[in-house]
Amino acid sequence: MKIERLKPVYMDAVVSLEEECFAHPWTRDAIEEYYGNPNAWFFVALEDDKVVGYIGTYMVMDECFVTNLAVTESYRQRGIGNALVLEATRNAKANGASFMTLEVRLSNGTAISVYKKNEFISEGVRPGFYRDPDEDALIMTRRF
């Protein structure tokens, strides 16, 4: 597996991952807008030159927010999500972030365990954050 920054050549694959993994996927326009923003970093995980996962982050001052994390179903449970979180964390620290934060579905035990493994702690709940199905979000943060 190789992790690198998002490039235009990977855009179709990232859009497909959004559609596969989320009930309300980001549009191509939204992803391209973030891609063009100097405060946003998207990384892709590649297996045999195929995009199998990605993570997006956005920095405001010294605050880093995880916007998206997705791994295609057939490649889950292989450490790809963990590797993406590690790369995003490294990048956030290198760019002066004092913390990194995200929301995750309360029912997504796999993702929660990846974040805990990477020293994120629970800092509260956002009621009704997700739709289809309706669900609360766990707020998780890692301080540097």
N, CA, C and O atoms as CSV, one atom per row, in Angstrom:
chain,resi,resn,atom,element,x,y,z
A,1,MET,N,N,0.836,-1.178,0.000
A,1,MET,CA,C,0.000,0.000,0.000
A,1,MET,C,C,0.881,1.242,0.000
A,1,MET,O,O,1.945,1.277,0.618
A,2,LYS,N,N,0.413,2.246,-0.702
A,2,LYS,CA,C,1.115,3.518,-0.787
A,2,LYS,C,C,0.098,4.620,-0.479
A,2,LYS,O,O,-1.059,4.543,-0.893
A,3,ILE,N,N,0.540,5.640,0.250
A,3,ILE,CA,C,-0.321,6.789,0.536
A,3,ILE,C,C,0.322,8.021,-0.062
A,3,ILE,O,O,1.515,8.268,0.112
A,4,GLU,N,N,-0.496,8.796,-0.776
A,4,GLU,CA,C,-0.002,10.045,-1.344
A,4,GLU,C,C,-1.116,11.077,-1.377
A,4,GLU,O,O,-2.288,10.765,-1.169
A,5,ARG,N,N,-0.723,12.306,-1.642
A,5,ARG,CA,C,-1.721,13.381,-1.737
A,5,ARG,C,C,-2.625,13.155,-2.925
A,5,ARG,O,O,-2.221,12.590,-3.941
A,6,LEU,N,N,-3.846,13.602,-2.781
A,6,LEU,CA,C,-4.823,13.511,-3.863
A,6,LEU,C,C,-4.319,14.288,-5.075
A,6,LEU,O,O,-3.801,15.398,-4.949
A,7,LYS,N,N,-4.480,13.685,-6.245
A,7,LYS,CA,C,-4.154,14.315,-7.530
A,7,LYS,C,C,-5.409,14.256,-8.393
A,7,LYS,O,O,-6.275,13.410,-8.175
A,8,PRO,N,N,-5.507,15.147,-9.366
A,8,PRO,CA,C,-6.696,15.130,-10.240
A,8,PRO,C,C,-6.973,13.766,-10.866
A,8,PRO,O,O,-8.133,13.418,-11.087
A,9,VAL,N,N,-5.944,13.000,-11.151
A,9,VAL,CA,C,-6.127,11.687,-11.774
A,9,VAL,C,C,-6.907,10.722,-10.867
A,9,VAL,O,O,-7.476,9.747,-11.356
A,10,TYR,N,N,-6.938,10.981,-9.563
A,10,TYR,CA,C,-7.638,10.120,-8.611
A,10,TYR,C,C,-9.059,10.599,-8.300
A,10,TYR,O,O,-9.781,9.940,-7.551
A,11,MET,N,N,-9.461,11.725,-8.859
A,11,MET,CA,C,-10.741,12.337,-8.488
A,11,MET,C,C,-11.935,11.409,-8.740
A,11,MET,O,O,-12.809,11.296,-7.880
A,12,ASP,N,N,-11.991,10.747,-9.892
A,12,ASP,CA,C,-13.112,9.842,-10.182
A,12,ASP,C,C,-13.218,8.749,-9.124
A,12,ASP,O,O,-14.317,8.408,-8.686
A,13,ALA,N,N,-12.078,8.201,-8.715
A,13,ALA,CA,C,-12.079,7.125,-7.722
A,13,ALA,C,C,-12.552,7.627,-6.361
A,13,ALA,O,O,-13.265,6.914,-5.653
A,14,VAL,N,N,-12.168,8.834,-5.991
A,14,VAL,CA,C,-12.599,9.393,-4.710
A,14,VAL,C,C,-14.107,9.657,-4.737
A,14,VAL,O,O,-14.801,9.385,-3.757
A,15,VAL,N,N,-14.608,10.179,-5.838
A,15,VAL,CA,C,-16.051,10.394,-5.973
A,15,VAL,C,C,-16.787,9.052,-5.858
A,15,VAL,O,O,-17.824,8.972,-5.200
A,16,SER,N,N,-16.267,8.020,-6.483
A,16,SER,CA,C,-16.875,6.684,-6.400
A,16,SER,C,C,-16.862,6.157,-4.965
A,16,SER,O,O,-17.840,5.563,-4.512
A,17,LEU,N,N,-15.761,6.371,-4.257
A,17,LEU,CA,C,-15.682,5.946,-2.851
A,17,LEU,C,C,-16.735,6.668,-2.006
A,17,LEU,O,O,-17.389,6.051,-1.165
A,18,GLU,N,N,-16.893,7.956,-2.227
A,18,GLU,CA,C,-17.925,8.715,-1.512
A,18,GLU,C,C,-19.292,8.076,-1.736
A,18,GLU,O,O,-20.050,7.858,-0.791
A,19,GLU,N,N,-19.596,7.779,-2.994
A,19,GLU,CA,C,-20.899,7.205,-3.339
A,19,GLU,C,C,-21.079,5.815,-2.744
A,19,GLU,O,O,-22.183,5.446,-2.345
A,20,GLU,N,N,-19.995,5.045,-2.682
A,20,GLU,CA,C,-20.063,3.695,-2.112
A,20,GLU,C,C,-20.254,3.726,-0.600
A,20,GLU,O,O,-20.992,2.909,-0.050
A,21,CYS,N,N,-19.595,4.658,0.071
A,21,CYS,CA,C,-19.479,4.597,1.523
A,21,CYS,C,C,-20.454,5.461,2.313
A,21,CYS,O,O,-20.655,5.219,3.503
A,22,PHE,N,N,-21.065,6.464,1.682
A,22,PHE,CA,C,-21.867,7.409,2.452
A,22,PHE,C,C,-23.268,7.560,1.878
A,22,PHE,O,O,-23.463,7.563,0.663
A,23,ALA,N,N,-24.247,7.688,2.787
A,23,ALA,CA,C,-25.636,7.900,2.367
A,23,ALA,C,C,-25.806,9.253,1.693
A,23,ALA,O,O,-26.650,9.414,0.811
A,24,HIS,N,N,-25.004,10.221,2.111
A,24,HIS,CA,C,-25.042,11.561,1.527
A,24,HIS,C,C,-23.625,11.936,1.094
A,24,HIS,O,O,-22.948,12.711,1.769
A,25,PRO,N,N,-23.185,11.384,-0.031
A,25,PRO,CA,C,-21.800,11.610,-0.462
A,25,PRO,C,C,-21.541,13.050,-0.883
A,25,PRO,O,O,-22.435,13.764,-1.337
A,26,TRP,N,N,-20.300,13.442,-0.717
A,26,TRP,CA,C,-19.882,14.731,-1.245
A,26,TRP,C,C,-19.943,14.662,-2.759
A,26,TRP,O,O,-19.684,13.610,-3.345
A,27,THR,N,N,-20.278,15.762,-3.391
A,27,THR,CA,C,-20.296,15.834,-4.848
A,27,THR,C,C,-18.877,16.041,-5.372
A,27,THR,O,O,-17.970,16.425,-4.633
A,28,ARG,N,N,-18.718,15.782,-6.629
A,28,ARG,CA,C,-17.424,16.053,-7.269
A,28,ARG,C,C,-17.046,17.524,-7.065
A,28,ARG,O,O,-15.897,17.833,-6.746
A,29,ASP,N,N,-18.005,18.422,-7.249
A,29,ASP,CA,C,-17.724,19.851,-7.086
A,29,ASP,C,C,-17.216,20.159,-5.681
A,29,ASP,O,O,-16.275,20.937,-5.519
A,30,ALA,N,N,-17.828,19.558,-4.670
A,30,ALA,CA,C,-17.398,19.797,-3.284
A,30,ALA,C,C,-15.979,19.281,-3.056
A,30,ALA,O,O,-15.162,19.954,-2.428
A,31,ILE,N,N,-15.692,18.094,-3.567
A,31,ILE,CA,C,-14.342,17.530,-3.399
A,31,ILE,C,C,-13.328,18.387,-4.142
A,31,ILE,O,O,-12.252,18.668,-3.613
A,32,GLU,N,N,-13.653,18.803,-5.346
A,32,GLU,CA,C,-12.728,19.639,-6.114
A,32,GLU,C,C,-12.511,20.990,-5.448
A,32,GLU,O,O,-11.411,21.539,-5.495
A,33,GLU,N,N,-13.564,21.528,-4.826
A,33,GLU,CA,C,-13.412,22.793,-4.119
A,33,GLU,C,C,-12.434,22.649,-2.954
A,33,GLU,O,O,-11.559,23.493,-2.763
A,34,TYR,N,N,-12.585,21.586,-2.184
A,34,TYR,CA,C,-11.634,21.347,-1.095
A,34,TYR,C,C,-10.240,21.076,-1.634
A,34,TYR,O,O,-9.253,21.560,-1.080
A,35,TYR,N,N,-10.154,20.322,-2.689
A,35,TYR,CA,C,-8.858,20.004,-3.292
A,35,TYR,C,C,-8.106,21.287,-3.648
A,35,TYR,O,O,-6.888,21.366,-3.487
A,36,GLY,N,N,-8.831,22.277,-4.126
A,36,GLY,CA,C,-8.206,23.527,-4.514
A,36,GLY,C,C,-7.933,24.490,-3.380
A,36,GLY,O,O,-7.350,25.551,-3.602
A,37,ASN,N,N,-8.341,24.146,-2.170
A,37,ASN,CA,C,-8.171,25.018,-1.016
A,37,ASN,C,C,-6.815,24.747,-0.359
A,37,ASN,O,O,-6.517,23.600,-0.026
A,38,PRO,N,N,-5.994,25.774,-0.170
A,38,PRO,CA,C,-4.666,25.551,0.420
A,38,PRO,C,C,-4.697,25.084,1.874
A,38,PRO,O,O,-3.676,24.632,2.394
A,39,ASN,N,N,-5.844,25.185,2.536
A,39,ASN,CA,C,-5.961,24.733,3.927
A,39,ASN,C,C,-6.473,23.302,4.045
A,39,ASN,O,O,-6.655,22.798,5.153
A,40,ALA,N,N,-6.704,22.652,2.919
A,40,ALA,CA,C,-7.235,21.284,2.928
A,40,ALA,C,C,-6.182,20.316,2.406
A,40,ALA,O,O,-5.419,20.626,1.492
A,41,TRP,N,N,-6.165,19.142,3.010
A,41,TRP,CA,C,-5.277,18.071,2.552
A,41,TRP,C,C,-6.097,16.807,2.406
A,41,TRP,O,O,-6.776,16.385,3.342
A,42,PHE,N,N,-6.034,16.212,1.242
A,42,PHE,CA,C,-6.653,14.916,0.987
A,42,PHE,C,C,-5.539,13.943,0.649
A,42,PHE,O,O,-4.649,14.256,-0.141
A,43,PHE,N,N,-5.592,12.768,1.245
A,43,PHE,CA,C,-4.630,11.714,0.958
A,43,PHE,C,C,-5.384,10.488,0.478
A,43,PHE,O,O,-6.482,10.198,0.952
A,44,VAL,N,N,-4.789,9.769,-0.465
A,44,VAL,CA,C,-5.389,8.533,-0.968
A,44,VAL,C,C,-4.482,7.365,-0.621
A,44,VAL,O,O,-3.260,7.501,-0.562
A,45,ALA,N,N,-5.108,6.207,-0.390
A,45,ALA,CA,C,-4.380,4.951,-0.210
A,45,ALA,C,C,-4.493,4.187,-1.515
A,45,ALA,O,O,-5.586,4.018,-2.057
A,46,LEU,N,N,-3.353,3.726,-2.017
A,46,LEU,CA,C,-3.304,3.020,-3.301
A,46,LEU,C,C,-2.822,1.588,-3.102
A,46,LEU,O,O,-1.851,1.332,-2.390
A,47,GLU,N,N,-3.518,0.671,-3.743
A,47,GLU,CA,C,-3.095,-0.732,-3.841
A,47,GLU,C,C,-3.046,-1.039,-5.331
A,47,GLU,O,O,-4.061,-0.931,-6.019
A,48,ASP,N,N,-1.880,-1.421,-5.834
A,48,ASP,CA,C,-1.723,-1.703,-7.266
A,48,ASP,C,C,-2.256,-0.552,-8.112
A,48,ASP,O,O,-2.965,-0.765,-9.096
A,49,ASP,N,N,-1.907,0.673,-7.714
A,49,ASP,CA,C,-2.298,1.903,-8.413
A,49,ASP,C,C,-3.804,2.139,-8.448
A,49,ASP,O,O,-4.289,2.920,-9.265
A,50,LYS,N,N,-4.541,1.473,-7.572
A,50,LYS,CA,C,-5.982,1.657,-7.465
A,50,LYS,C,C,-6.279,2.350,-6.134
A,50,LYS,O,O,-5.762,1.945,-5.093
A,51,VAL,N,N,-7.114,3.398,-6.169
A,51,VAL,CA,C,-7.506,4.087,-4.944
A,51,VAL,C,C,-8.448,3.185,-4.159
A,51,VAL,O,O,-9.513,2.807,-4.646
A,52,VAL,N,N,-8.044,2.844,-2.936
A,52,VAL,CA,C,-8.861,1.972,-2.090
A,52,VAL,C,C,-9.325,2.678,-0.820
A,52,VAL,O,O,-10.105,2.123,-0.046
A,53,GLY,N,N,-8.850,3.891,-0.608
A,53,GLY,CA,C,-9.264,4.663,0.548
A,53,GLY,C,C,-8.778,6.086,0.440
A,53,GLY,O,O,-7.885,6.401,-0.346
A,54,TYR,N,N,-9.379,6.938,1.240
A,54,TYR,CA,C,-8.901,8.315,1.300
A,54,TYR,C,C,-9.333,8.974,2.600
A,54,TYR,O,O,-10.262,8.527,3.273
A,55,ILE,N,N,-8.627,10.052,2.933
A,55,ILE,CA,C,-8.959,10.870,4.091
A,55,ILE,C,C,-8.814,12.325,3.680
A,55,ILE,O,O,-7.911,12.689,2.928
A,56,GLY,N,N,-9.723,13.150,4.191
A,56,GLY,CA,C,-9.652,14.584,3.964
A,56,GLY,C,C,-9.558,15.317,5.282
A,56,GLY,O,O,-10.212,14.945,6.256
A,57,THR,N,N,-8.745,16.360,5.313
A,57,THR,CA,C,-8.639,17.198,6.497
A,57,THR,C,C,-8.657,18.654,6.065
A,57,THR,O,O,-8.383,18.989,4.913
A,58,TYR,N,N,-8.986,19.504,7.017
A,58,TYR,CA,C,-9.068,20.933,6.767
A,58,TYR,C,C,-8.530,21.651,7.990
A,58,TYR,O,O,-8.902,21.323,9.116
A,59,MET,N,N,-7.648,22.637,7.778
A,59,MET,CA,C,-7.069,23.372,8.901
A,59,MET,C,C,-7.570,24.804,8.928
A,59,MET,O,O,-7.621,25.489,7.906
A,60,VAL,N,N,-7.937,25.239,10.130
A,60,VAL,CA,C,-8.262,26.628,10.408
A,60,VAL,C,C,-7.371,27.030,11.575
A,60,VAL,O,O,-7.488,26.492,12.676
A,61,MET,N,N,-6.485,27.976,11.320
A,61,MET,CA,C,-5.488,28.384,12.318
A,61,MET,C,C,-4.710,27.126,12.749
A,61,MET,O,O,-4.047,26.503,11.920
A,62,ASP,N,N,-4.785,26.752,14.026
A,62,ASP,CA,C,-4.069,25.566,14.499
A,62,ASP,C,C,-5.015,24.400,14.771
A,62,ASP,O,O,-4.666,23.464,15.490
A,63,GLU,N,N,-6.219,24.463,14.189
A,63,GLU,CA,C,-7.228,23.426,14.400
A,63,GLU,C,C,-7.374,22.585,13.131
A,63,GLU,O,O,-7.556,23.131,12.043
A,64,CYS,N,N,-7.298,21.284,13.264
A,64,CYS,CA,C,-7.418,20.385,12.122
A,64,CYS,C,C,-8.682,19.539,12.267
A,64,CYS,O,O,-8.920,18.918,13.303
A,65,PHE,N,N,-9.474,19.531,11.215
A,65,PHE,CA,C,-10.731,18.794,11.206
A,65,PHE,C,C,-10.675,17.694,10.148
A,65,PHE,O,O,-10.318,17.951,8.998
A,66,VAL,N,N,-11.024,16.483,10.536
A,66,VAL,CA,C,-11.144,15.400,9.568
A,66,VAL,C,C,-12.517,15.554,8.916
A,66,VAL,O,O,-13.542,15.541,9.598
A,67,THR,N,N,-12.529,15.699,7.592
A,67,THR,CA,C,-13.787,15.889,6.880
A,67,THR,C,C,-14.373,14.572,6.417
A,67,THR,O,O,-15.587,14.379,6.479
A,68,ASN,N,N,-13.535,13.667,5.956
A,68,ASN,CA,C,-13.987,12.394,5.401
A,68,ASN,C,C,-12.899,11.339,5.578
A,68,ASN,O,O,-11.705,11.635,5.542
A,69,LEU,N,N,-13.342,10.121,5.769
A,69,LEU,CA,C,-12.454,8.960,5.748
A,69,LEU,C,C,-13.274,7.816,5.180
A,69,LEU,O,O,-14.352,7.500,5.684
A,70,ALA,N,N,-12.759,7.203,4.133
A,70,ALA,CA,C,-13.479,6.095,3.503
A,70,ALA,C,C,-12.487,5.053,3.001
A,70,ALA,O,O,-11.410,5.383,2.504
A,71,VAL,N,N,-12.873,3.799,3.141
A,71,VAL,CA,C,-12.111,2.672,2.586
A,71,VAL,C,C,-13.119,1.784,1.868
A,71,VAL,O,O,-14.166,1.448,2.422
A,72,THR,N,N,-12.801,1.409,0.642
A,72,THR,CA,C,-13.710,0.557,-0.116
A,72,THR,C,C,-13.922,-0.765,0.623
A,72,THR,O,O,-12.995,-1.303,1.230
A,73,GLU,N,N,-15.133,-1.273,0.566
A,73,GLU,CA,C,-15.518,-2.420,1.394
A,73,GLU,C,C,-14.588,-3.623,1.242
A,73,GLU,O,O,-14.240,-4.260,2.236
A,74,SER,N,N,-14.190,-3.934,0.039
A,74,SER,CA,C,-13.369,-5.133,-0.181
A,74,SER,C,C,-11.936,-4.999,0.354
A,74,SER,O,O,-11.187,-5.976,0.358
A,75,TYR,N,N,-11.551,-3.796,0.806
A,75,TYR,CA,C,-10.200,-3.589,1.345
A,75,TYR,C,C,-10.216,-3.240,2.834
A,75,TYR,O,O,-9.181,-2.871,3.389
A,76,ARG,N,N,-11.352,-3.349,3.473
A,76,ARG,CA,C,-11.422,-3.033,4.900
A,76,ARG,C,C,-10.763,-4.131,5.728
A,76,ARG,O,O,-10.584,-5.260,5.272
A,77,GLN,N,N,-10.414,-3.770,6.942
A,77,GLN,CA,C,-9.754,-4.682,7.890
A,77,GLN,C,C,-8.337,-5.045,7.450
A,77,GLN,O,O,-7.835,-6.117,7.789
A,78,ARG,N,N,-7.703,-4.164,6.705
A,78,ARG,CA,C,-6.319,-4.382,6.257
A,78,ARG,C,C,-5.373,-3.286,6.749
A,78,ARG,O,O,-4.219,-3.234,6.322
A,79,GLY,N,N,-5.841,-2.417,7.634
A,79,GLY,CA,C,-4.995,-1.351,8.172
A,79,GLY,C,C,-4.946,-0.092,7.325
A,79,GLY,O,O,-4.160,0.813,7.606
A,80,ILE,N,N,-5.778,-0.023,6.290
A,80,ILE,CA,C,-5.752,1.139,5.401
A,80,ILE,C,C,-6.267,2.381,6.107
A,80,ILE,O,O,-5.660,3.447,6.006
A,81,GLY,N,N,-7.380,2.258,6.822
A,81,GLY,CA,C,-7.908,3.400,7.567
A,81,GLY,C,C,-6.900,3.903,8.582
A,81,GLY,O,O,-6.710,5.110,8.728
A,82,ASN,N,N,-6.257,2.988,9.280
A,82,ASN,CA,C,-5.242,3.352,10.256
A,82,ASN,C,C,-4.086,4.096,9.595
A,82,ASN,O,O,-3.628,5.114,10.114
A,83,ALA,N,N,-3.616,3.600,8.463
A,83,ALA,CA,C,-2.509,4.248,7.751
A,83,ALA,C,C,-2.901,5.654,7.288
A,83,ALA,O,O,-2.084,6.573,7.334
A,84,LEU,N,N,-4.130,5.818,6.851
A,84,LEU,CA,C,-4.594,7.134,6.431
A,84,LEU,C,C,-4.664,8.098,7.614
A,84,LEU,O,O,-4.279,9.261,7.495
A,85,VAL,N,N,-5.155,7.614,8.753
A,85,VAL,CA,C,-5.212,8.457,9.951
A,85,VAL,C,C,-3.793,8.847,10.376
A,85,VAL,O,O,-3.554,9.998,10.741
A,86,LEU,N,N,-2.865,7.913,10.334
A,86,LEU,CA,C,-1.469,8.217,10.690
A,86,LEU,C,C,-0.893,9.294,9.780
A,86,LEU,O,O,-0.234,10.217,10.259
A,87,GLU,N,N,-1.128,9.191,8.482
A,87,GLU,CA,C,-0.598,10.184,7.541
A,87,GLU,C,C,-1.238,11.552,7.770
A,87,GLU,O,O,-0.546,12.571,7.753
A,88,ALA,N,N,-2.548,11.581,7.981
A,88,ALA,CA,C,-3.235,12.846,8.225
A,88,ALA,C,C,-2.757,13.478,9.533
A,88,ALA,O,O,-2.602,14.696,9.619
A,89,THR,N,N,-2.525,12.647,10.546
A,89,THR,CA,C,-2.025,13.141,11.830
A,89,THR,C,C,-0.623,13.717,11.672
A,89,THR,O,O,-0.328,14.797,12.183
A,90,ARG,N,N,0.230,12.998,10.968
A,90,ARG,CA,C,1.592,13.487,10.715
A,90,ARG,C,C,1.549,14.835,10.003
A,90,ARG,O,O,2.271,15.763,10.369
A,91,ASN,N,N,0.711,14.934,9.001
A,91,ASN,CA,C,0.603,16.160,8.227
A,91,ASN,C,C,0.068,17.313,9.088
A,91,ASN,O,O,0.569,18.434,9.001
A,92,ALA,N,N,-0.932,17.042,9.904
A,92,ALA,CA,C,-1.497,18.085,10.760
A,92,ALA,C,C,-0.443,18.618,11.729
A,92,ALA,O,O,-0.304,19.829,11.900
A,93,LYS,N,N,0.291,17.715,12.356
A,93,LYS,CA,C,1.339,18.132,13.288
A,93,LYS,C,C,2.414,18.938,12.568
A,93,LYS,O,O,2.881,19.953,13.085
A,94,ALA,N,N,2.805,18.492,11.385
A,94,ALA,CA,C,3.845,19.182,10.617
A,94,ALA,C,C,3.413,20.582,10.182
A,94,ALA,O,O,4.250,21.450,9.934
A,95,ASN,N,N,2.110,20.789,10.094
A,95,ASN,CA,C,1.590,22.082,9.672
A,95,ASN,C,C,1.071,22.929,10.838
A,95,ASN,O,O,0.331,23.892,10.639
A,96,GLY,N,N,1.471,22.555,12.052
A,96,GLY,CA,C,1.225,23.395,13.213
A,96,GLY,C,C,-0.100,23.209,13.937
A,96,GLY,O,O,-0.488,24.063,14.733
A,97,ALA,N,N,-0.795,22.121,13.680
A,97,ALA,CA,C,-2.058,21.887,14.377
A,97,ALA,C,C,-1.804,21.602,15.858
A,97,ALA,O,O,-0.848,20.913,16.212
A,98,SER,N,N,-2.665,22.139,16.708
A,98,SER,CA,C,-2.575,21.816,18.131
A,98,SER,C,C,-3.500,20.650,18.482
A,98,SER,O,O,-3.345,20.008,19.521
A,99,PHE,N,N,-4.471,20.389,17.588
A,99,PHE,CA,C,-5.326,19.227,17.773
A,99,PHE,C,C,-5.966,18.855,16.443
A,99,PHE,O,O,-5.941,19.617,15.476
A,100,MET,N,N,-6.535,17.663,16.431
A,100,MET,CA,C,-7.256,17.138,15.279
A,100,MET,C,C,-8.568,16.586,15.812
A,100,MET,O,O,-8.574,15.896,16.832
A,101,THR,N,N,-9.687,16.877,15.140
A,101,THR,CA,C,-10.977,16.444,15.644
A,101,THR,C,C,-11.862,15.932,14.511
A,101,THR,O,O,-11.620,16.215,13.337
A,102,LEU,N,N,-12.891,15.174,14.884
A,102,LEU,CA,C,-13.784,14.580,13.891
A,102,LEU,C,C,-15.074,14.146,14.554
A,102,LEU,O,O,-15.177,14.101,15.780
A,103,GLU,N,N,-16.058,13.826,13.723
A,103,GLU,CA,C,-17.279,13.180,14.170
A,103,GLU,C,C,-17.342,11.803,13.526
A,103,GLU,O,O,-16.904,11.613,12.392
A,104,VAL,N,N,-17.894,10.845,14.268
A,104,VAL,CA,C,-18.045,9.487,13.761
A,104,VAL,C,C,-19.368,8.935,14.288
A,104,VAL,O,O,-19.768,9.212,15.419
A,105,ARG,N,N,-20.037,8.150,13.446
A,105,ARG,CA,C,-21.298,7.529,13.896
A,105,ARG,C,C,-21.043,6.698,15.153
A,105,ARG,O,O,-20.052,5.975,15.249
A,106,LEU,N,N,-21.961,6.817,16.113
A,106,LEU,CA,C,-21.826,6.024,17.342
A,106,LEU,C,C,-21.799,4.529,17.055
A,106,LEU,O,O,-21.190,3.766,17.806
A,107,SER,N,N,-22.453,4.102,15.975
A,107,SER,CA,C,-22.502,2.674,15.653
A,107,SER,C,C,-21.268,2.179,14.898
A,107,SER,O,O,-21.140,0.978,14.660
A,108,ASN,N,N,-20.360,3.076,14.517
A,108,ASN,CA,C,-19.202,2.677,13.719
A,108,ASN,C,C,-18.039,2.277,14.628
A,108,ASN,O,O,-17.044,2.991,14.753
A,109,GLY,N,N,-18.200,1.119,15.253
A,109,GLY,CA,C,-17.193,0.628,16.197
A,109,GLY,C,C,-15.826,0.443,15.586
A,109,GLY,O,O,-14.818,0.671,16.255
A,110,THR,N,N,-15.763,0.033,14.326
A,110,THR,CA,C,-14.469,-0.168,13.670
A,110,THR,C,C,-13.712,1.151,13.579
A,110,THR,O,O,-12.534,1.221,13.932
A,111,ALA,N,N,-14.385,2.188,13.109
A,111,ALA,CA,C,-13.726,3.494,12.987
A,111,ALA,C,C,-13.343,4.035,14.361
A,111,ALA,O,O,-12.248,4.570,14.538
A,112,ILE,N,N,-14.233,3.898,15.321
A,112,ILE,CA,C,-13.936,4.393,16.664
A,112,ILE,C,C,-12.692,3.712,17.218
A,112,ILE,O,O,-11.866,4.366,17.855
A,113,SER,N,N,-12.544,2.414,16.989
A,113,SER,CA,C,-11.355,1.718,17.503
A,113,SER,C,C,-10.085,2.183,16.784
A,113,SER,O,O,-9.023,2.251,17.402
A,114,VAL,N,N,-10.177,2.502,15.490
A,114,VAL,CA,C,-9.013,3.049,14.770
A,114,VAL,C,C,-8.619,4.390,15.370
A,114,VAL,O,O,-7.435,4.650,15.587
A,115,TYR,N,N,-9.597,5.240,15.637
A,115,TYR,CA,C,-9.282,6.552,16.207
A,115,TYR,C,C,-8.709,6.412,17.619
A,115,TYR,O,O,-7.755,7.107,17.969
A,116,LYS,N,N,-9.280,5.523,18.428
A,116,LYS,CA,C,-8.742,5.303,19.775
A,116,LYS,C,C,-7.301,4.802,19.702
A,116,LYS,O,O,-6.448,5.230,20.481
A,117,LYS,N,N,-7.039,3.905,18.776
A,117,LYS,CA,C,-5.676,3.386,18.588
A,117,LYS,C,C,-4.700,4.519,18.262
A,117,LYS,O,O,-3.512,4.435,18.575
A,118,ASN,N,N,-5.208,5.569,17.637
A,118,ASN,CA,C,-4.389,6.714,17.257
A,118,ASN,C,C,-4.517,7.881,18.235
A,118,ASN,O,O,-4.284,9.035,17.876
A,119,GLU,N,N,-4.893,7.563,19.478
A,119,GLU,CA,C,-4.886,8.494,20.600
A,119,GLU,C,C,-5.975,9.572,20.536
A,119,GLU,O,O,-5.835,10.623,21.161
A,120,PHE,N,N,-7.043,9.326,19.796
A,120,PHE,CA,C,-8.199,10.211,19.836
A,120,PHE,C,C,-9.031,9.819,21.054
A,120,PHE,O,O,-9.164,8.639,21.380
A,121,ILE,N,N,-9.588,10.828,21.717
A,121,ILE,CA,C,-10.446,10.564,22.861
A,121,ILE,C,C,-11.835,11.132,22.594
A,121,ILE,O,O,-11.995,12.071,21.814
A,122,SER,N,N,-12.823,10.559,23.242
A,122,SER,CA,C,-14.195,11.021,23.114
A,122,SER,C,C,-14.366,12.322,23.879
A,122,SER,O,O,-13.957,12.436,25.034
A,123,GLU,N,N,-14.979,13.305,23.219
A,123,GLU,CA,C,-15.181,14.597,23.858
A,123,GLU,C,C,-16.636,15.030,23.858
A,123,GLU,O,O,-16.938,16.188,24.150
A,124,GLY,N,N,-17.537,14.120,23.535
A,124,GLY,CA,C,-18.942,14.477,23.570
A,124,GLY,C,C,-19.705,13.862,22.417
A,124,GLY,O,O,-19.169,13.081,21.630
A,125,VAL,N,N,-20.972,14.236,22.337
A,125,VAL,CA,C,-21.873,13.686,21.323
A,125,VAL,C,C,-22.605,14.840,20.651
A,125,VAL,O,O,-23.015,15.802,21.301
A,126,ARG,N,N,-22.761,14.723,19.336
A,126,ARG,CA,C,-23.604,15.662,18.575
A,126,ARG,C,C,-24.908,14.933,18.260
A,126,ARG,O,O,-24.939,14.070,17.383
A,127,PRO,N,N,-25.987,15.278,18.973
A,127,PRO,CA,C,-27.262,14.590,18.744
A,127,PRO,C,C,-27.789,14.819,17.323
A,127,PRO,O,O,-27.745,15.935,16.805
A,128,GLY,N,N,-28.281,13.756,16.713
A,128,GLY,CA,C,-28.917,13.847,15.408
A,128,GLY,C,C,-28.023,14.336,14.289
A,128,GLY,O,O,-28.518,14.908,13.318
A,129,PHE,N,N,-26.733,14.131,14.394
A,129,PHE,CA,C,-25.773,14.645,13.409
A,129,PHE,C,C,-25.908,13.971,12.051
A,129,PHE,O,O,-25.766,14.623,11.017
A,130,TYR,N,N,-26.180,12.671,12.046
A,130,TYR,CA,C,-26.243,11.903,10.797
A,130,TYR,C,C,-27.683,11.632,10.384
A,130,TYR,O,O,-28.596,11.613,11.210
A,131,ARG,N,N,-27.859,11.422,9.085
A,131,ARG,CA,C,-29.150,11.071,8.489
A,131,ARG,C,C,-29.001,9.783,7.690
A,131,ARG,O,O,-27.912,9.438,7.232
A,132,ASP,N,N,-30.113,9.083,7.534
A,132,ASP,CA,C,-30.199,7.887,6.664
A,132,ASP,C,C,-29.167,6.819,6.994
A,132,ASP,O,O,-28.316,6.542,6.148
A,133,PRO,N,N,-29.188,6.226,8.128
A,133,PRO,CA,C,-30.163,6.381,9.203
A,133,PRO,C,C,-29.779,7.522,10.149
A,133,PRO,O,O,-28.614,7.904,10.261
A,134,ASP,N,N,-30.807,8.049,10.825
A,134,ASP,CA,C,-30.582,9.096,11.820
A,134,ASP,C,C,-29.762,8.520,12.967
A,134,ASP,O,O,-30.032,7.430,13.470
A,135,GLU,N,N,-28.749,9.290,13.363
A,135,GLU,CA,C,-27.868,8.792,14.420
A,135,GLU,C,C,-27.054,9.943,14.994
A,135,GLU,O,O,-26.772,10.931,14.316
A,136,ASP,N,N,-26.686,9.789,16.252
A,136,ASP,CA,C,-25.806,10.750,16.901
A,136,ASP,C,C,-24.368,10.507,16.448
A,136,ASP,O,O,-24.010,9.421,15.993
A,137,ALA,N,N,-23.559,11.558,16.589
A,137,ALA,CA,C,-22.128,11.460,16.282
A,137,ALA,C,C,-21.320,11.566,17.552
A,137,ALA,O,O,-21.626,12.366,18.436
A,138,LEU,N,N,-20.293,10.758,17.636
A,138,LEU,CA,C,-19.312,10.867,18.709
A,138,LEU,C,C,-18.251,11.851,18.239
A,138,LEU,O,O,-17.711,11.709,17.142
A,139,ILE,N,N,-17.951,12.842,19.064
A,139,ILE,CA,C,-16.867,13.788,18.760
A,139,ILE,C,C,-15.591,13.207,19.346
A,139,ILE,O,O,-15.535,12.887,20.533
A,140,MET,N,N,-14.566,13.072,18.513
A,140,MET,CA,C,-13.293,12.532,18.969
A,140,MET,C,C,-12.185,13.514,18.608
A,140,MET,O,O,-12.191,14.109,17.531
A,141,THR,N,N,-11.234,13.673,19.530
A,141,THR,CA,C,-10.163,14.658,19.347
A,141,THR,C,C,-8.832,14.068,19.786
A,141,THR,O,O,-8.750,13.311,20.754
A,142,ARG,N,N,-7.799,14.434,19.052
A,142,ARG,CA,C,-6.438,14.118,19.474
A,142,ARG,C,C,-5.678,15.440,19.606
A,142,ARG,O,O,-5.603,16.225,18.661
A,143,ARG,N,N,-5.130,15.665,20.771
A,143,ARG,CA,C,-4.345,16.885,21.020
A,143,ARG,C,C,-2.870,16.569,20.847
A,143,ARG,O,O,-2.404,15.478,21.175
A,144,PHE,N,N,-2.149,17.549,20.322
A,144,PHE,CA,C,-0.709,17.366,20.087
A,144,PHE,C,C,0.100,18.155,21.104
A,144,PHE,O,O,1.331,18.127,21.069
